[in-house]
Amino acid sequence: MNETAESLQELLNLHKKHDLKIIAQILTEGSNFKEHMHSLEQLAGKAVECKAILVNCHPGKDFFSYEENLSLLKRLSSLTKETNIPFTAETHRGRATYSLPQTVKFLSEIPDLFLTTDISHWMVVHESDLSNQAENLDIVIQRSSHIHARVGYEEGPQVPDPRAPEWQRHLENHLAVWQKIVDSCKRRGMAYLTITPEFGPPNYMHTLPYSNNPVCDAWEVNIAMKNILEKKLQL
C-alpha cells in the first residue's frame, strides 16, 4: 500500500476505467511489536481509502512472541468489524502465520479471524506436502476467505511452471486444497471468493546459472494458472 507510485485518486480512476475491484495488500513493518502495530493502523487506513473489497495483510514476525503476534491478529480481525471490509491474514513465511500449527493456535483464540491461504509457504516451512497435517489443514480451510494460487513444493515456494509434467503431483495437491476452500466458502454462504494467481518474478522464479535469466515468464505463468483454475476448479 505504501509502495505505489500512483496517487490514491489515480488508482481509483484506473480501476473505475477498467471496471476492476481493488484487493489491497499491506505488510506490517518496524523493528518491534509496537512499530508493527502502528504500521497496521496506518496502512489499514490507506487500504480503506482505496475502497478495497478485501485487505490482505502480512502481520507480525515469526520471531515475535506468541502474545505479540496474537495482539496484532486480534487487531486485524477487529478491523473487519470496524470497516465492514474483510481483513485477512496471509499464511506466509517470516510472519505470525509462518507455520500451520501456529496458525491453528491463533484461529482457536480468535474465532472471527480469517485467512488468505497460500499453502506454498508451508510446503517449505514444514518440508512437506502437508498430507501429514490433514486435521490442521482442514481447520485452515474452514477459515479461508481468499486464495493465493501459487504452487510450492517441499524445497521451495514456487515451482517454475505448473504446466510442466514433473510438477503435476504438486499442482494436483494444491488444486485439491483449493477446491476444499471453494466448497467451504459455498457452505458458509460467501457471496464470492477471490483468487489471485501469484507466481512471482526472480527470485521467486527460478533462474539460469551465470546469466540469471528467468526460466519462465511470470506473466505467462500467471495467465496459465488462471486458465488452470477456471478449467479444474468447480466454482
GIWOJO-V667816 format. One record per helix or strand of 3 or more residues. SS is the DSSP state (alpha for helix, beta for strand). FROM is the first residue (numbers start at 0). LEN is the number of residues. Records with the same first field share a line. If there is no record, write none. Layout:
SS=FROM-LEN / FROM-LEN
//
This chain:
alpha=7-10 / 32-17 / 65-18 / 99-10 / 118-7 / 130-12 / 164-23 / 217-15
beta=22-5 / 53-5 / 85-5 / 113-4 / 143-6 / 193-4
//
